[in-house]
Amino acid sequence: MDNRPIGFFDSGLGGLTSIPVLKEALPNEKVLYFGDTARTPYGSKQPDTIRRFARQITDYLVSKDVKMIVIACNTVTAMALELLREEHPDLPIFGVIEPTARRAAEESDEPIGIIGTKMTIASDIYAKEIRRFNPSAETHSLACPLFVPLIEEGITDHEIMDLTIRYYMDDFMKKYDIKRLILGCTHYPLIAKNLNRIYPEVKLYNSSAEVIKEVEAYLREHDMLAGPSSLPDRFYASDLSENFVRMTEQLFEGYDRKICLKKLED
């Protein structure tokens, strides 16, 4: 039994979408979440900048004695996962890309669409991971850079979001006859209902949810599951925006939580 919290981090509020999945599977687990809302979005930043930010946040979570870290961000996973594992060899660190790619690769031979930030798509990491599990898999990737800023601003249940989705995706979905789509950004589950409405025939793969299956398996295998505890979940942000507070309240209504502000210095 290990009652230390699990550390999660993301460029903003998107990584919060992993937490309800964790709570559904393992309600005793406690969370220490950090959203870098002051510096979001990461998807258009240079790799060295993303790695520097990831190191800062990881060092902060380590200072809080987390028992593992989940990089709840596809861009950071693509740019910094291996680096962070090398720098913290004794700490389990999970990224969101491999478990999602594995499931999509093994489930069917139909073409797989991948949407994500500019940096995630430019890295081609999803296509590479999918082909590692299924060398004959057909993949098609599309960067959708406006999705994250709109989601961070809370513009989801709005015609603007639907028009933006259609602007990026209509031709892509038709051209490649996409019936399976990887949401290659942890913000994107927040517009899953939009995508389901616009493309009802398409199956979505949620990277926020897939990583939790690996986290659960690891905790069980290594006897690290948490027992009942009075400790609160904690949610930190580099800029405590109204949207960040609203999203934590919306996603975690009924959970014992503590929202804190922590400013990271460059």
N, C-alpha and C positions, 0 to 999 in steps of 0.2 A: 504494500500500500504506500502511495506517495501523494501527499496532499498539497504539494507545491503546485502553483498555477502553471497552465500551459500558456506560453507567450505566442501571441499572434501579431503580425504587423502587415500594413499595407500603405500604399501611397496616400490613401484617404479613407473614405468610409466603405469602399467596396468589400474589403475583407471581412466586414461585419457579417456578411451573408454566410460565412462559414460557421458562425457561432451557434445559431439555432439548430443546425444539423448536429453539431457536437452535443448540445444540451439534450436533444432528442435521444441520441444514442447513449450518452454517458452523463446523466444529470448531476452526478456528484462532482464532476470536473469543474475546476475554477479557472477563470480566464484572466489574463492580463493582456489587453489589446492596446496597440499603439497605431494611430492613424496619422500619417504625416500630412495633415490637411493644409499646413502653411506652404508646402512645397509641391502639392499636387497640381497637375498630373505629371507622372514620371514618364509616360509613354513617348514623349517628344524630346526627352533629355538625352545627353550623351552617356554612353555606358560607364565611363569613369565617374561621372556625377552620380549615377544611380548606385554604383558600388560604394561610393563614399557615404551616401545617405544610408544605405543598407547596413554598413559597418557601424555607423553611429547608433542606429536603432537597435541592432543586435547587441552591441555592448551595453546599452541601457537595459534591455531585457535581461541580459545575463547578470547585471548588477542587482536585479530584483529576484534572483534565485529561481528562475523558471526551470521546470524539469525538461522541457523541450520547447522548440520554436517551430511554428508553422508560418512560412512565408506566404501569406494569403494574398499574393499579388503575382500575376503571371509575368509582368515585366521584370520584377526583381528576381523571380525564380529563373528566368531566362538569362539574366545578366550576372547574378551574384550567388546562386545556390552553391556551386562547387567551391567558390572562394570562401564563403562563410563556413562550409563544412571543413575545409582545410584549416581555417583559423580557430575553429572550436571542435576539435576531433572527439571530445568526450561528451558533446551535447547533441542529442538527436535533433536534426533540422530537416523539416519536410517542405517540399515545394509542391505547387499545385499542378504542374504540367505532366509529369510522368504517370500518375494514376489516371488522369483523364485520357491521355493518349492511349494507355494500355486498354482501357475499357472500350474506347471507340474502335481501336484496331482489331480487337478480338471478337467484337460483337457481330460484325457483318462485313461483307465485301463491297457494299455500296459506297459511292464517292462520299468523302467527308469534307464538309466545309469548315473553315476555321476563321473566326473573326476575333480581332484583338487590337491592341494599340499599335502604333507605327513600329515601336521598338521590338515588341514581341513578334510581330509578323516579319519584320526585316531579319530577325535572327533565324527564322525558319525552323525553330526548335520543335514546334509541334509536329511538323511534317517529318522531321528526322526521327523523333521519338515514335511516331506511329509506324514508320517503316521499320524501325528496330523490332517492333512486335509483329508486324505484318508487312514483309518486304513488297508485296504486290498491291498494297493499299493505294488508292487514288485520293489525293488531297488537293484542295484548292483554298488559298488563303486570301483574306481581305482585311486591310487596315481600316478602322472606323474611328478616327481620332476625335470626333466631336461627341461621341457617346459619353465618355467619362466626365468632361466638363458639364454637360447637361445633367447627368445624374448627380454630380456633386452639388449642383444648384437646385436639386429637387424637381427638375423638369422631366417628369416621367409620365404621369397621367395627363398628357397634354398632346394636342395635335402636332406641336413642334417636334416632339420626339418621334411620333409616327412618320412624319414627313422626312425626318433625318434618316430613320431606318430605311425607308423606301429609296431615298436618294442614294445611299451607299449600296444597298443590298438587292434591289429588284433585278437589275441586269445580271448581277453575280449569281443569284439563286436560279434564274431562268437559264443562263448560259450553261451552267454545269449541272443542272437538274439536281440540285442539292436537296436531299431528304434527311440528312443527318448533319447537325451543326454543333461544333464545339464553341461554347462561350468562353473564349480564351482571355477573359478578364473577369476578376471577381466582382467588378461593378455590374456586369451584364445580367446576372440573375435578377437584378432590380428592374430590368425591362423585359424579363422573360414573358410576362403576360402580353406585352405589346407584340413580341415576336410570335407567340402562339396565335394571336389574333390575326396577324398579317400573313403568316405562313403556317396555317393549321396542319399541313401535312408533314411538317418537319419535326424530327425528334431532336431535342436539345440535350447536350451534355454539359453539366454544370460543374466546373472545376472547383467551385467552393465546396460542393458536397463530396466529390470523389476523394479529395485529400483526407477527409475525416475518416473514411473507411480504413485508410492506411494507419492513421493515428490510433484508431481504436485497436487495430490488430497489434500494433507495436506495444501499446500499453498493456494489453492482456498478455502478450508473449513474455514481456519483461517484468511482470508483476508490479506495474507502476500505476494501476488504477487508483483513483482517489476514493476515500471513504466519505461518509457524511461529515460536513464541516460548516461552521458558522461564518467562515471567511467570505467576503463579498467578491463578486466579479468586479474587475476594475477596467475602465475604458479611458485611455489617455489620448490626447491629440496635441499636435504642435500648434494648432490654432483651433480653439474650441468654438467652431462655427455653429450657427443655429441649426444647420442641416445635420451636423454630426450629433448634436444633442437630440434632435428630433428623431433621427434614425435609430439611435440606441433605445430611445423610449418606445418607438414603434416595434422594433424587432424583439425587444426583451421585456415587454410588459409582463409583470408578474414575477420576474427574476429579481433576486437581491443584487443590486448593482451599485457601483460607486463610480461617478464620472469625475475625472480629475484632469487638470491642465498641467502639462509638462512641456516646457520650451527647450528644444534641443539647440545647442549652439553649433555653428559651423566649425 
